C-alpha cells in the first residue's frame, strides 16, 4: 500500500465529492466535521494597523495563506502596490494545518515545472529575508513494496532528472541502499525513490515568517479584515468592499483556499472546487526517519522540535450542498475511482455540515455581514480512529517508534479541483479578477511558485512556467480534464 497513501490524496480530491453527494442524498445527521475555531496553529505575526488601510491600491489579495502572501510578495517585487486582507489569522487555515512537505519527489510530471520553481523559492527565503523561515532540506522518501512499484519509480526518476538536471536529484535505492539509509526498513521493502534535496517547512511558523519578510519589503497586510465582495463598473473591477470599508482597485487575486468557491460564486463565477478534510497528528517518544516519506500505509515528517508528524491516509468528505452542485464536474474522476473499490481512502461524512450549508447564503450584498465574518477560521474535526491506524503503521515500519505517544491531533481543509490541478489564472468573464487556489494536498509546497506565477500574470511579466494547464477556462471550454495525481 506504500504508493497508495499519497496517491490517495488525488483520488480523494477528485472523487470524494462525487461519492459524498451520492451518499448525502440518503440522510443527514447532526454532527459536523467542518468546524469553526479561534485558536490558530500558526504563530502570531505583526500586521499593519487597521487605521492605515489605504483608499486605493494597485492590487488586492484576498487571503493570507501561503498562496496569497507569496502572490503579494512578487507583486510588490514587480512594482505594484499590494494590499492583503485576511479575514482571520495569517496562515490560520490550511497553511498551518498541512503536512509541511517541500518537495518534488513522485509528483506528476506535468506539475514538476511549478514544483521545481516553488522549491527553489522556499530554499531561498532565508537569504532573501535575512532570517530563517523554518525550511529544512532533509529529504523525501517514497518506499516500494514490489518490483512493479520500483519500476514506476525508476521511470519517473529517469524522466524527471533528464528534464530538470541539477534541480531534481532523485535516486533509486535498492534493498541494500534502503537498509543503509534506514536500518530495518530494507527488510520490509524492495527499494525506494529518495530525493535528498527535498525537505520541509514548519507549517506553524513558515507563513507568518514569510509575511514578516513581505511586510519588510513593503507589502501591506491587514487582519482580521474580511473582504465581503467586489464592485464592478461596466464589467470591470472598480473596488473591493471590506467589513471596514471600500478600497479602490482594478485587480483582485482570490487566494482564499477552501473559501474561494463561495467568494467567487457571489460574482456569478462557478469555480468547481470541493473541500476535503485531512487529519494529522504529532507524536513524541520515538524517531522515525530524518526527513519525510511515505510507504507501508504510513506517511511521516520529522519536525524541528524532534517530534514526528504522521499523516492519516483516510480522509473525510463532509457532504454539503456544494457536493451536489459540483458533482457534474467530478463525475469523470468518480468513474475512475469506482473502478478500484479496494483503494478506499475516503470516509463520507454525512451530517450537520449538510444542514449548516443549507443555511449558508450563496449570494449577498456588499453591505451585508457575510459568512467570512461569521467564520474567521475554518478547520475540521480530526479522524481519531484513522489517526490511530496511521500511528500503528508508522510503528510497524519503524520499531523505534513503538513507544511513541500522541501529543496533538488536528485537521484542515484541502481545496480540491476535479483534475487535482491548481487554478492560477485570470477569470475570463471578469477582467482584472485572478484566482490562485485549488492546489489540493500539494498547496503548501507549490504555494510560492503559484504566487510568483500569479504575480507574473498580473504584472504582465514573462511567466516562469507554462501556465496553460492552470487556466480557469479549462472547466468551461470543453477541455478534457486530466487527473494529475502522484506516480
C-alpha positions in Angstrom: 0.0 0.0 0.0 3.0 2.3 0.0 2.2 4.3 -3.1 -1.4 4.5 -2.2 -1.1 6.7 0.9 -0.2 9.8 -1.1 -1.9 8.8 -4.3 -5.0 8.6 -2.2 -4.9 12.4 -1.8 -5.6 12.7 -5.6 -8.3 10.1 -5.7 -10.0 11.7 -2.6 -9.8 15.1 -4.0 -11.2 14.2 -7.4 -13.7 11.6 -6.4 -14.6 12.3 -2.8 -17.1 15.0 -3.6 -19.0 12.7 -6.0 -19.2 9.8 -3.5 -20.2 12.4 -0.9 -23.0 13.7 -3.0 -24.4 10.3 -3.8 -24.4 9.3 -0.2 -25.6 12.6 1.1 -28.9 12.2 -0.6 -29.9 9.4 1.8 -29.8 11.0 5.2 -28.4 13.8 7.4 -27.4 13.7 11.0 -26.4 16.4 13.3 -22.6 16.0 13.9 -20.4 18.5 12.0 -17.0 17.7 10.6 -16.3 21.3 9.3 -15.8 23.3 12.5 -15.0 26.9 13.4 -12.1 27.8 15.6 -10.5 30.8 17.1 -7.3 29.0 18.2 -4.8 29.1 15.3 -1.8 26.7 15.0 0.2 29.4 13.3 2.4 31.6 15.4 1.2 35.3 15.7 2.8 37.8 13.4 2.5 41.6 13.4 0.3 43.0 10.7 -0.4 46.6 9.6 -2.6 48.9 11.7 -6.2 48.9 10.5 -6.2 52.7 10.6 -3.7 52.6 7.7 -5.9 50.7 5.2 -5.4 52.8 2.0 -8.3 54.2 0.0 -6.7 52.9 -3.2 -4.1 50.3 -4.3 -3.0 48.6 -7.4 -3.8 45.0 -6.4 -5.9 43.5 -3.5 -5.1 39.9 -2.5 -7.9 38.1 -0.6 -6.3 35.6 1.8 -3.1 35.5 3.8 -2.1 31.9 3.3 1.0 30.7 1.5 -0.6 31.3 -1.9 -1.8 34.8 -1.1 1.3 36.0 0.7 3.5 34.6 -2.0 1.5 36.4 -4.7 1.7 39.7 -2.8 5.5 39.2 -2.3 6.1 39.1 -6.0 3.5 41.7 -7.0 5.4 44.1 -4.7 8.7 43.0 -6.3 7.3 43.8 -9.7 6.5 47.3 -8.5 2.7 47.1 -7.8 1.2 48.5 -4.7 -0.3 45.4 -3.0 -2.7 45.0 -0.1 -3.5 41.7 1.5 -6.7 41.2 3.5 -7.1 38.2 5.8 -10.5 37.6 7.5 -8.9 35.7 10.4 -5.3 34.8 11.2 -2.3 35.0 8.9 -1.7 31.4 7.8 -4.5 30.3 10.1 -6.2 27.6 8.0 -4.6 25.1 5.6 -1.3 26.9 5.6 -0.6 25.9 9.2 -2.6 22.6 9.2 -0.8 20.7 6.5 2.0 18.1 6.5 4.8 20.6 5.9 6.5 18.9 2.9 8.5 21.0 0.4 9.1 18.5 -2.4 9.1 17.4 -6.0 9.5 13.7 -5.3 7.0 11.5 -7.1 4.8 14.3 -8.3 3.0 14.1 -11.6 5.4 15.1 -14.4 3.1 17.9 -15.5 3.4 19.6 -12.1 7.2 19.5 -11.9 7.9 22.8 -13.5 5.9 24.7 -10.9 7.1 22.4 -8.1 10.7 22.9 -9.0 10.2 26.7 -9.1 8.4 26.6 -5.8 11.0 24.5 -4.0 13.8 26.9 -5.3 11.8 29.8 -3.8 11.3 28.0 -0.5 15.0 27.3 -0.2 15.9 30.9 -0.9 13.6 32.6 1.6 16.3 32.8 4.3 18.8 34.5 2.0 16.1 36.9 0.7 14.8 38.0 4.1 17.9 37.6 6.2 16.2 35.2 8.7 15.2 31.6 8.8 11.5 30.8 7.9 11.7 27.2 9.2 12.8 25.4 6.0 15.0 22.3 6.2 16.4 20.3 3.3 16.3 16.8 4.8 15.0 14.6 2.1 11.8 12.8 0.9 11.4 9.0 0.6 8.9 7.0 -1.4 9.0 3.3 -0.5 8.3 0.5 -2.9 6.8 -2.8 -1.9 7.4 -4.7 -5.1 9.2 -4.7 -8.5 6.3 -3.1 -10.3 6.3 -0.1 -7.9 10.0 0.2 -8.1 9.9 0.2 -11.9 7.3 3.0 -11.9 9.6 5.0 -9.6 12.6 4.3 -11.8 10.8 5.5 -14.9 9.7 8.7 -13.1 13.3 9.3 -11.9 14.8 8.9 -15.4 12.4 11.4 -16.9 12.5 13.9 -14.1 16.3 14.0 -13.8 16.6 14.4 -17.6 14.1 17.3 -17.7 15.5 19.1 -14.6 19.2 18.2 -14.3 20.6 19.7 -11.1 17.1 20.7 -9.8 15.9 17.1 -9.2 18.4 14.7 -7.6 16.1 11.8 -7.0 17.8 8.4 -6.9 16.6 4.8 -6.8 17.6 2.8 -3.8 17.7 -1.0 -3.9 17.1 -3.1 -0.8 20.7 -2.7 0.4 20.7 1.1 -0.1 17.5 1.5 1.7 18.8 -0.6 4.6 21.8 1.6 4.8 19.6 4.7 4.9 17.1 3.3 7.4 18.3 0.2 9.2 15.5 -2.4 9.4 13.3 -0.9 6.7 15.2 -2.6 3.9 14.0 -6.0 5.1 10.4 -4.8 4.6 10.6 -3.1 1.2 12.3 -3.9 -2.1 13.6 -0.3 -2.6 12.6 3.3 -2.7 12.7 6.6 -4.6 14.7 9.1 -2.5 15.3 12.8 -3.1 17.9 14.3 -0.7 17.2 17.9 -1.9 13.5 17.8 -0.8 12.6 18.9 2.6 10.0 20.6 4.8 9.0 23.9 6.3 7.3 24.1 9.7 3.6 25.0 9.0 3.1 26.7 12.3 6.0 29.2 11.5 6.6 29.5 7.8 3.8 31.7 6.5 3.9 34.1 9.5 7.6 34.5 9.0 7.3 34.9 5.2 4.6 37.5 6.0 7.2 39.3 8.2 9.6 39.3 5.3 7.0 40.5 2.8 6.0 43.4 5.1 9.6 44.3 5.4 9.7 44.7 1.6 6.6 46.8 1.5 3.6 44.6 1.3 0.6 45.8 3.4 -1.2 43.0 5.3 -4.4 43.7 7.3 -6.0 41.2 9.6 -8.6 40.4 10.7 -10.4 42.2 7.9 -12.9 40.2 5.7 -13.4 41.2 2.1 -17.2 41.0 1.5 -17.1 41.3 -2.2 -16.1 43.1 -5.4 -17.7 46.1 -7.0 -17.6 46.3 -10.8 -18.3 49.1 -13.3 -19.0 48.1 -16.9 -18.0 44.5 -16.1 -14.5 45.6 -14.9 -13.3 45.7 -11.3 -13.7 49.1 -9.6 -13.1 48.2 -5.9 -13.3 45.7 -3.1 -15.7 46.1 -0.2 -14.3 45.0 3.2 -16.1 44.9 6.5 -14.3 48.2 7.3 -15.0 50.0 4.0 -14.2 50.2 0.3 -10.8 50.1 -1.3 -10.5 51.2 -4.9 -8.5 48.8 -7.2 -8.6 47.4 -10.7 -7.1 44.0 -9.9 -8.0 41.4 -7.3 -6.5 38.0 -6.5 -8.7 35.4 -4.8 -6.4 33.2 -2.8 -9.0 32.0 -0.3 -8.3 28.3 -0.3 -11.5 26.4 0.6 -13.4 29.7 0.7 -12.6 30.7 -2.9 -15.7 29.0 -4.4 -18.1 30.8 -2.1 -16.5 34.1 -2.6 -16.4 33.8 -6.4 -20.0 32.5 -6.5 -21.3 35.8 -5.3 -19.9 37.3 -8.6 -21.6 34.6 -10.6 -18.3 32.8 -11.2 -18.6 29.0 -10.8 -15.3 27.5 -9.6 -15.6 23.7 -9.3 -13.8 23.1 -6.0 -14.6 20.9 -3.0 -13.2 20.9 0.5 -11.7 17.6 1.8 -11.0 17.2 5.5 -7.4 16.0 6.1 -6.3 14.8 9.6 -2.8 14.8 11.1 -1.2 14.0 14.4 2.0 14.7 16.2 3.8 12.1 18.4 6.8 12.1 20.7 9.0 9.4 22.2 10.5 7.9 19.1 12.5 8.6 16.0 11.2 7.6 12.5 13.5 8.8 9.7 15.2 12.1 9.3 13.0 13.9 6.7 9.7 12.9 5.2 8.3 10.0 3.4 5.5 7.5 2.8 5.1 3.8 2.4 3.6 0.8 4.1 0.4 2.6 4.9 2.2 5.4 6.6 3.3 8.9 5.9 5.5 10.9 8.2 7.6 14.0 8.7 10.2 14.7 11.3 9.5 18.1 12.9 12.1 20.7 14.0 11.3 20.0 17.7 12.1 16.3 17.4 8.5 15.2 17.4 7.0 13.4 14.4 4.0 14.4 12.3 2.0 11.4 11.0 -0.4 11.6 8.1 -3.7 9.8 8.0 -4.5 8.0 4.7 -8.2 8.1 5.3 -9.8 11.5 4.7 -13.2 12.9 5.4 -15.6 14.2 2.7 -18.1 16.4 4.6 -21.3 16.4 2.5 -22.6 19.9 1.9 -25.0 21.5 -0.6 -22.0 22.2 -2.8 -21.3 18.4 -3.0 -24.4 18.2 -5.2 -23.7 21.4 -7.2 -20.2 20.4 -8.3 -21.0 16.7 -8.9 -21.2 17.0 -12.7 -17.6 18.4 -12.8 -16.3 15.5 -10.7 -18.1 12.6 -12.4 -15.3 11.6 -14.8 -12.8 11.3 -11.8 -15.5 9.5 -9.8 -15.8 6.8 -12.5 -12.1 6.2 -12.4 -12.1 5.9 -8.6 -15.0 3.4 -8.7 -13.0 1.1 -10.9 -10.7 0.5 -7.9 -13.1 0.0 -5.0 -10.4 -1.8 -2.9 -8.4 1.5 -2.8 -10.6 3.3 -0.3 -9.2 6.5 1.0 -12.2 8.5 2.0 -14.9 8.4 4.5 -18.1 10.2 3.6 -19.2 12.4 6.5 -23.0 13.0 6.2 -24.5 15.1 9.0 -24.6 18.6 10.4 -22.5 20.0 7.6 -25.2 19.4 5.1 -27.8 21.1 7.3 -25.4 24.0 8.0 -24.7 24.5 4.3 -28.4 24.9 3.6 -28.4 28.0 5.9 -25.3 29.5 4.2 -26.1 32.4 1.9 -24.7 31.9 -1.6 -25.3 35.5 -2.7 -25.3 38.7 -0.7 -25.0 42.4 -1.0 -21.7 44.0 -0.1 -23.3 46.0 2.7 -24.3 42.7 4.5 -22.4 40.8 7.1 -21.0 37.7 5.4 -20.0 34.2 6.2 -16.4 35.4 6.1 -17.1 37.5 9.2 -19.1 34.8 11.0 -16.4 32.1 10.5 -12.9 33.7 10.9 -11.1 30.3 10.7 -12.4 27.1 9.3 -10.9 23.8 10.5 -12.1 20.2 10.6 -12.6 17.6 13.3 -9.7 15.0 13.3 -10.5 11.4 12.5 -9.2 9.7 15.6 -9.6 6.1 14.6 -7.9 6.7 11.2 -5.1 8.6 13.0 -4.5 5.7 15.4 -4.2 3.4 12.4 -1.7 5.7 10.8 0.4 5.6 14.0 0.2 1.8 14.1 1.5 1.7 10.5 4.5 4.0 11.4 5.2 1.9 14.5 5.2 -1.2 12.4 7.6 0.4 9.9 9.9 1.9 12.5 10.4 -0.2 15.6 12.0 2.8 17.4 8.5 4.4 17.3 6.7 1.7 19.2 6.6 3.7 22.4 5.6 6.9 20.8 2.6 8.7 22.2 0.2 11.2 20.7 0.6 14.8 21.8 -1.6 16.6 19.3 -4.3 15.9 16.7 -5.6 18.4 14.2 -7.2 18.6 10.8 -7.5 21.1 7.9 -9.3 21.6 4.6 -7.8 20.7 1.3 -9.2 22.7 -1.6 -9.5 20.2 -4.5 -10.4 20.6 -8.1 -11.9 17.9 -10.4 -8.5 17.3 -12.1 -6.4 17.7 -8.9 -4.7 20.6 -10.6 -4.2 24.2 -9.4 -6.1 27.2 -10.7 -3.7 30.1 -11.3 -5.5 32.3 -13.8 -7.4 35.3 -14.7 -11.2 34.7 -14.8 -12.3 35.3 -18.4 -15.7 36.7 -17.5 -14.3 39.4 -15.1 -11.3 41.4 -16.4 -8.9 42.0 -13.6 -10.1 39.1 -11.4 -7.4 36.5 -10.8 -7.6 33.2 -8.9 -4.8 31.3 -7.1 -6.4 28.3 -5.5 -7.3 24.6 -5.8 -3.8 23.3 -5.1 -5.0 20.2 -3.3 -2.7 18.4 -0.8 0.3 20.0 -2.5 -0.7 23.6 -2.0 1.8 24.3 0.8 4.7 23.1 -1.3 3.5 24.7 -4.5 2.4 28.0 -2.9 5.5 30.2 -3.5 5.7 29.1 -7.1 2.0 29.6 -7.7 2.3 33.0 -6.1 5.1 34.0 -8.4 3.2 32.7 -11.4 0.0 34.7 -10.5 2.1 37.8 -9.9 3.8 37.5 -13.3 0.4 37.2 -15.0 -1.0 40.3 -13.2 2.2 42.4 -13.8 2.3 41.3 -17.4 5.7 39.7 -16.9 7.0 36.6 -18.8 5.8 33.6 -16.9 8.4 31.3 -15.2 6.4 28.2 -16.3 3.8 27.4 -18.9 0.5 28.4 -17.3 -1.9 26.7 -19.7 -2.8 23.7 -17.5 -3.7 26.1 -14.7 -6.2 28.2 -16.6 -9.7 28.8 -15.3 -11.3 28.3 -18.7 -10.5 24.6 -18.8 -13.6 23.9 -16.8 -15.9 25.7 -19.3 -14.4 25.4 -22.7 -15.0 21.7 -23.3 -11.4 20.6 -22.5 -10.9 17.0 -21.4 -9.6 17.2 -17.9 -6.6 15.1 -17.0 -6.3 13.8 -13.4 -2.8 14.7 -12.2 -2.0 12.7 -9.1 1.1 11.1 -7.8 3.0 8.3 -9.6 
